[in-house]
Amino acid sequence: MLTLTGCGGAGGDGGDGGEVQGSSTTPPSPSPSRSHDPTGAGSDSISLSCDGTDVRVPASPAGLAPAGAFGRLDSLTRPLKVEGRIWSDNDERMYVGVVCGVRTAEQFATLVARSTLTAYKGKPALRWTTRTGVRSFMWLERPGTAVYVGATPGLADDIRPIAADITT
């Protein structure tokens, strides 16, 4: 007879030095607003904000279950306001959020050490993998607002489709 036991963890890091930091019980301030998609497609969205600049993200990306919030990214080279949401499918996690305060492309390019500078929809973008294996992608949507999408390896292929569903 074989008996298997296990413990679930956020991102597989056991909570020790993980990339995305936050709490699933304490929502960030200000709390995001929910609204119905005006296209009539029936999908809800959540609004995350940097100083009045709303970024709308799907309320339930790719059918994932809500799994809390985060307010910090360990990969950032300096402290900035971060507001984000986490969704999960078993041990896999999807992170979507905004990083506030980066005003120029030059500042943005130095925001994450050991990242690759690229472009997304003509805007500066960074991609990197954290030491815990989270695949991360972030672009400067407009001065003061960067959009972050991250995923554990099992959901990494969903990063680009999720990014495409984000609107401002």
Rosetta silent file (secondary structure, phi, psi, omega in degrees, C-alpha in Angstrom):
SEQUENCE: MLTLTGCGGAGGDGGDGGEVQGSSTTPPSPSPSRSHDPTGAGSDSISLSCDGTDVRVPASPAGLAPAGAFGRLDSLTRPLKVEGRIWSDNDERMYVGVVCGVRTAEQFATLVARSTLTAYKGKPALRWTTRTGVRSFMWLERPGTAVYVGATPGLADDIRPIAADITT
SCORE:     score description
SCORE:     0.000 S_00000001
   1 L     0.000  138.847 -179.103    0.000    0.000    0.000 S_00000001
   2 L  -117.932  129.619  178.615    1.246    3.472   -0.906 S_00000001
   3 L  -118.358  128.642  178.573    0.218    6.586    0.971 S_00000001
   4 L  -112.543  135.513  173.750    0.888   10.064   -0.396 S_00000001
   5 L  -131.042  159.421  179.805    0.716   13.224    1.636 S_00000001
   6 L  -165.674  166.798  178.066    1.566   16.782    0.704 S_00000001
   7 L  -125.177  138.248  175.714    1.320   20.408    1.542 S_00000001
   8 L   -84.379  149.058  177.316    0.215   23.198   -0.777 S_00000001
   9 L  -141.287  158.341  178.334    2.316   26.324   -1.090 S_00000001
  10 L   -83.157  102.563  176.755    2.108   29.674   -2.808 S_00000001
  11 L    79.770    5.369  175.181    4.399   29.427   -5.792 S_00000001
  12 L    77.311   12.613 -177.213    6.274   26.424   -4.402 S_00000001
  13 L  -102.810    0.379  179.201    8.651   28.467   -2.266 S_00000001
  14 L    66.352   13.605  179.427    7.244   27.516    1.121 S_00000001
  15 L    81.013    7.377 -176.798    6.906   31.195    1.964 S_00000001
  16 L  -108.823   97.294  176.909   10.672   31.638    2.275 S_00000001
  17 L    79.766   26.000 -178.771   11.999   34.348   -0.026 S_00000001
  18 L   -70.035  167.229 -176.426    9.178   34.216   -2.546 S_00000001
  19 L   -76.108  -56.056 -173.885    8.697   36.792   -5.268 S_00000001
  20 E   -94.256  126.625 -177.887    5.222   38.128   -4.689 S_00000001
  21 E  -114.646  138.387  177.889    4.474   39.265   -1.167 S_00000001
  22 L   175.109 -166.086 -177.760    1.052   40.003    0.217 S_00000001
  23 L  -135.369  137.328  177.861   -1.869   38.792    2.206 S_00000001
  24 L   -84.806   -6.656 -178.796   -4.915   36.889    1.141 S_00000001
  25 L  -108.816  -17.769 -178.552   -6.908   38.328    4.020 S_00000001
  26 L  -113.341  108.309  179.712   -5.999   42.023    3.921 S_00000001
  27 L   -71.861  147.426  177.982   -6.996   43.861    0.742 S_00000001
  28 L   -69.854  160.126  177.983   -4.735   46.714   -0.378 S_00000001
  29 L  -109.991  133.047   -2.478   -5.964   50.266   -0.070 S_00000001
  30 L   -75.722  152.390 -179.429   -7.690   51.569   -2.082 S_00000001
  31 L   -75.349  146.285 -177.587   -9.650   48.451   -2.809 S_00000001
  32 L   -70.401  156.887  176.656  -10.285   47.676   -6.468 S_00000001
  33 E  -102.177  151.967  177.182  -13.672   48.126   -8.014 S_00000001
  34 E  -109.319  139.908  175.661  -15.581   45.459   -9.923 S_00000001
  35 E  -145.976  156.960  178.346  -17.604   46.225  -12.989 S_00000001
  36 E   -82.085  142.334  178.670  -19.422   44.352  -15.679 S_00000001
  37 L   -62.963  120.803 -178.021  -17.887   44.250  -19.153 S_00000001
  38 L   -69.580  -11.122  179.574  -19.793   46.795  -21.273 S_00000001
  39 L   -74.381  -12.101 -179.958  -19.317   44.658  -24.389 S_00000001
  40 L    82.939    8.449 -179.744  -21.952   42.294  -23.060 S_00000001
  41 L   -72.138  -12.906  175.454  -19.573   39.355  -23.167 S_00000001
  42 L    88.509    5.495 -179.546  -20.550   38.609  -19.586 S_00000001
  43 L   -98.696  136.612  176.609  -17.088   38.778  -18.060 S_00000001
  44 E   -84.460  160.648  175.176  -16.423   40.872  -14.981 S_00000001
  45 E  -136.144  160.728  176.887  -13.281   42.897  -14.506 S_00000001
  46 E  -115.496  140.119  179.158  -11.349   44.321  -11.578 S_00000001
  47 E  -105.179  121.142  173.355   -9.888   47.808  -11.656 S_00000001
  48 E  -106.423  149.039 -170.171   -6.417   48.349  -10.159 S_00000001
  49 E  -138.643  143.034  167.833   -5.187   51.919   -9.896 S_00000001
  50 E  -119.866  107.188  175.747   -2.106   54.127   -9.733 S_00000001
  51 L    49.060   47.486  176.541   -3.094   57.683   -8.798 S_00000001
  52 L    87.324   -5.485  176.635   -6.377   57.582  -10.669 S_00000001
  53 E   -91.606  104.361 -177.550   -5.074   55.661  -13.689 S_00000001
  54 E   -81.231  138.517  171.410   -7.266   52.559  -13.825 S_00000001
  55 E  -120.526  123.154 -176.897   -6.046   49.284  -15.269 S_00000001
  56 E   -98.893  126.482  179.688   -8.822   46.752  -15.847 S_00000001
  57 E  -121.195  152.595  178.086   -7.981   43.079  -15.441 S_00000001
  58 E   -58.663  139.657 -179.636  -10.225   40.034  -15.867 S_00000001
  59 L   -68.350  -27.968  179.215  -11.995   39.142  -12.607 S_00000001
  60 L  -143.678   80.196 -177.263  -11.210   35.461  -13.159 S_00000001
  61 H   -57.375  133.493  173.828   -8.387   34.973  -15.678 S_00000001
  62 H    48.614   30.525  178.897   -8.544   31.739  -17.648 S_00000001
  63 H    73.323   16.504  179.668  -11.145   30.333  -15.251 S_00000001
  64 L   -77.874  158.449  179.915   -8.778   30.456  -12.275 S_00000001
  65 E   -91.544  138.595  176.197  -10.038   30.853   -8.711 S_00000001
  66 E   -57.656  138.456 -176.832   -9.327   34.061   -6.742 S_00000001
  67 E  -136.516   20.968  174.859   -6.527   33.436   -4.225 S_00000001
  68 E   119.066 -160.384 -175.411   -5.824   36.785   -2.553 S_00000001
  69 E  -136.804  164.846  172.401   -3.844   39.947   -3.082 S_00000001
  70 E  -139.770  155.310 -177.041   -0.254   41.170   -3.052 S_00000001
  71 L  -133.148   12.285 -179.824    1.339   44.513   -2.293 S_00000001
  72 E  -156.538  144.537  171.568    5.036   43.979   -3.034 S_00000001
  73 E  -118.098  118.103 -178.430    7.335   42.508   -5.691 S_00000001
  74 L   -63.290  -25.135 -176.639   10.693   41.357   -4.330 S_00000001
  75 L   -71.936  -18.082 -177.332   12.331   41.735   -7.758 S_00000001
  76 E   -67.356  139.107 -178.619   11.992   45.529   -7.806 S_00000001
  77 L   -77.813  -11.320  176.810   15.252   47.399   -7.239 S_00000001
  78 L  -147.653  156.115 -178.509   13.479   50.066   -5.177 S_00000001
  79 L   -71.769  128.441  177.233   10.310   50.237   -3.086 S_00000001
  80 L  -137.994  158.164  175.626    7.251   51.269   -5.079 S_00000001
  81 E   -68.485  130.102  177.961    3.504   51.036   -4.504 S_00000001
  82 E  -129.740  135.725  175.966    2.226   47.713   -5.843 S_00000001
  83 E  -135.250  121.443 -177.597   -1.398   46.593   -5.975 S_00000001
  84 E  -152.995  171.865 -179.749   -2.269   43.186   -7.343 S_00000001
  85 E  -125.381  153.828  179.245   -4.413   40.095   -7.308 S_00000001
  86 E  -121.941  138.585  172.728   -3.598   36.385   -7.251 S_00000001
  87 E  -126.362  153.964 -176.729   -5.532   33.560   -8.910 S_00000001
  88 E  -140.448  161.267  170.927   -4.819   29.855   -8.583 S_00000001
  89 E  -142.664   98.569 -172.029   -5.409   26.408   -9.971 S_00000001
  90 L    58.711 -123.142 -178.956   -4.198   23.914   -7.355 S_00000001
  91 L   -87.811   -2.975  179.263   -0.520   24.810   -6.708 S_00000001
  92 E   -85.908  144.791 -177.500   -0.202   26.998   -9.817 S_00000001
  93 E  -130.500  145.104  172.412   -0.525   30.780   -9.420 S_00000001
  94 E  -122.609  130.604 -179.356   -1.228   33.746  -11.716 S_00000001
  95 E  -117.474  132.702  176.388   -0.344   37.256  -10.500 S_00000001
  96 E  -136.850  130.889 -179.362   -1.653   40.475  -12.068 S_00000001
  97 E  -162.829 -178.560  175.268   -1.002   43.943  -10.716 S_00000001
  98 E  -119.686  145.600  175.462    0.129   47.510  -11.157 S_00000001
  99 E  -116.355  121.963 -172.198    3.432   49.049  -10.090 S_00000001
 100 E  -104.470  144.057  171.248    3.124   52.767   -9.408 S_00000001
 101 L   112.626  -15.019  179.264    5.666   55.560   -9.604 S_00000001
 102 L   -82.473  118.890 -172.517    7.901   54.772  -12.574 S_00000001
 103 L  -101.540  -28.690 -174.958    7.657   57.803  -14.846 S_00000001
 104 L  -123.556  160.460  176.773   10.243   57.285  -17.615 S_00000001
 105 H   -62.515  -34.934  179.428   11.467   54.470  -19.840 S_00000001
 106 H   -64.800  -44.235  176.505   14.955   54.943  -18.377 S_00000001
 107 H   -63.297  -42.791 -178.019   13.672   54.416  -14.815 S_00000001
 108 H   -61.433  -42.953 -175.983   11.605   51.460  -15.961 S_00000001
 109 H   -61.708  -23.780 -178.846   14.560   49.747  -17.685 S_00000001
 110 L  -102.886   10.805 -173.394   16.477   49.624  -14.381 S_00000001
 111 L   -72.636  -29.324 -178.658   13.545   48.492  -12.245 S_00000001
 112 E  -130.236  117.989  177.081   14.412   44.764  -12.196 S_00000001
 113 L   -65.736  147.808  177.619   17.997   43.473  -12.064 S_00000001
 114 L    57.700   35.313  174.864   18.827   40.624  -14.460 S_00000001
 115 L  -106.078  163.834  177.410   15.737   41.248  -16.589 S_00000001
 116 E  -104.025  125.713  178.052   15.498   41.378  -20.368 S_00000001
 117 E   -82.767  130.671 -179.790   14.349   44.659  -21.897 S_00000001
 118 E  -145.003 -163.034  177.797   11.859   44.202  -24.716 S_00000001
 119 E  -134.745  150.815  176.236    8.719   45.925  -26.023 S_00000001
 120 E  -138.836  118.382 -177.102    4.997   45.230  -25.742 S_00000001
 121 L    51.954   39.740  178.399    2.550   47.108  -27.975 S_00000001
 122 L    77.086    8.149 -178.169    5.305   49.654  -28.646 S_00000001
 123 E  -113.134  150.118  178.372    5.920   50.248  -24.924 S_00000001
 124 E   -61.355  139.682 -178.483    9.010   49.328  -22.888 S_00000001
 125 E  -141.202  154.774  176.977    8.674   45.923  -21.243 S_00000001
 126 E  -126.356  144.903  170.879   10.732   43.653  -18.992 S_00000001
 127 E  -134.766  145.251 -179.018   10.711   39.899  -18.622 S_00000001
 128 E  -163.060  164.366  174.022   12.484   37.800  -16.035 S_00000001
 129 E  -119.057  130.861 -179.137   12.249   34.614  -13.993 S_00000001
 130 L   -76.716  168.761  179.403   12.504   34.843  -10.216 S_00000001
 131 L   -65.930  -18.164  177.441   14.696   32.597   -8.106 S_00000001
 132 L   -95.362    4.873  174.875   11.516   30.703   -7.135 S_00000001
 133 L    92.846    2.869  178.018   10.613   30.056  -10.782 S_00000001
 134 L   -72.458  124.401  175.424    7.854   32.655  -11.267 S_00000001
 135 E   -82.424  128.038 -173.385    7.865   33.847  -14.893 S_00000001
 136 E  -125.836  144.509 -179.867    7.342   37.608  -14.871 S_00000001
 137 E  -143.734  132.676 -178.362    6.405   40.180  -17.502 S_00000001
 138 E  -146.459  139.299  176.384    5.861   43.898  -16.964 S_00000001
 139 E  -131.135  154.009  177.733    5.354   46.853  -19.273 S_00000001
 140 E   -85.612  100.300 -176.695    5.195   50.616  -18.755 S_00000001
 141 E   -67.558  -44.744  176.496    1.593   51.356  -19.679 S_00000001
 142 E  -161.695  164.897  179.636    1.977   55.105  -19.175 S_00000001
 143 L   -53.856  125.232 -179.241    4.133   57.394  -17.017 S_00000001
 144 L    95.098  -12.221 -176.553    3.493   56.399  -13.410 S_00000001
 145 E  -136.383  115.595  171.591    1.813   53.059  -14.197 S_00000001
 146 E  -111.742  147.699  179.915    3.438   49.738  -15.047 S_00000001
 147 E  -109.640  130.897 -178.034    1.421   46.539  -15.462 S_00000001
 148 E  -114.523  134.577  172.053    2.780   43.269  -14.020 S_00000001
 149 E  -133.144  126.757  178.544    1.769   39.720  -14.976 S_00000001
 150 E  -136.265  157.050 -179.473    3.494   36.724  -13.414 S_00000001
 151 E  -155.295  149.440  171.120    2.863   32.995  -13.298 S_00000001
 152 L   -71.846  163.951 -171.988    4.255   29.785  -11.934 S_00000001
 153 H   -52.512  -37.205 -178.032    5.599   27.416  -14.623 S_00000001
 154 H   -68.283  -18.212  179.112    2.328   25.536  -15.192 S_00000001
 155 H  -114.887    5.755 -175.587    0.521   28.773  -16.122 S_00000001
 156 H   -58.662  -32.611  178.959    3.415   30.595  -17.828 S_00000001
 157 H   -67.498  -14.630 -179.873    1.894   30.069  -21.294 S_00000001
 158 H   -88.907   -4.074 -176.819   -1.111   32.136  -20.145 S_00000001
 159 H   -60.545  -50.884 -178.446    0.921   35.308  -19.463 S_00000001
 160 H   -63.545  -45.858  177.355    0.568   36.782  -22.974 S_00000001
 161 H   -61.082  -38.062  177.318   -3.179   36.038  -23.304 S_00000001
 162 H   -65.093  -44.524  178.285   -3.810   37.567  -19.857 S_00000001
 163 H   -57.643  -39.316 -179.428   -1.730   40.622  -20.811 S_00000001
 164 H   -67.187  -25.452 -179.929   -3.824   40.990  -23.969 S_00000001
 165 H   -84.384   -7.307 -178.822   -7.034   41.024  -21.857 S_00000001
 166 L   -84.446  132.714 -179.254   -5.815   43.918  -19.692 S_00000001
 167 E  -127.278  159.428  177.214   -7.184   47.332  -20.644 S_00000001
 168 L  -124.237    0.000    0.000   -6.678   50.900  -19.485 S_00000001
